[in-house]
Amino acid sequence: MLVWNITIKETKPMKINRWKQSYKNLKLAQKMLLIYLVLLGVCLVLCLTALRVSFNIYDNKVQFTRDYTG
């Protein structure tokens, strides 16, 4: 007997609905933990971006003083 393994590719709305349903099925504590982790990730990205910008500004000032001091 030959069995065909056919996988149906999910469309975007199906994936979104599945994520919504799995989020709804979580307990309140798990939902809050997930939200806190997402917010922590956003804050981490913002802090690292700000740190990189400040290092670039510092590097430009060092280059500027190096050029004029010899």
Residue pairs with C-beta under 8 A, 6 or more apart in sequence:
10 18
23 31
23 34
26 34
